[in-house]
Amino acid sequence: MMAYSHVNSKGQTYWLHSRDVGSKGAKLFFFSKSQDGAVDMDPKYTVIEGPTGLPMVKKK
């Protein structure tokens, strides 16, 4: 499995990370400039970029 990375409009590379939250198996997705612990993108989601250039995960 390959880790997902996104290069924003400012040329900065961000890596996707996830964390399990809650008792129902919910996942929290977030981007970091660190590649350590990065995960692959689930095909149910897409990436959008906020006005500040920070990428965000959104359901398709």
Secondary structure, 3 states (H helix, E strand, C coil): CCCCEEECCCCCEEEEEEEEECCCCEEEEEEECCCCCCCCCCCCEEEEECCCCCEEEEEC
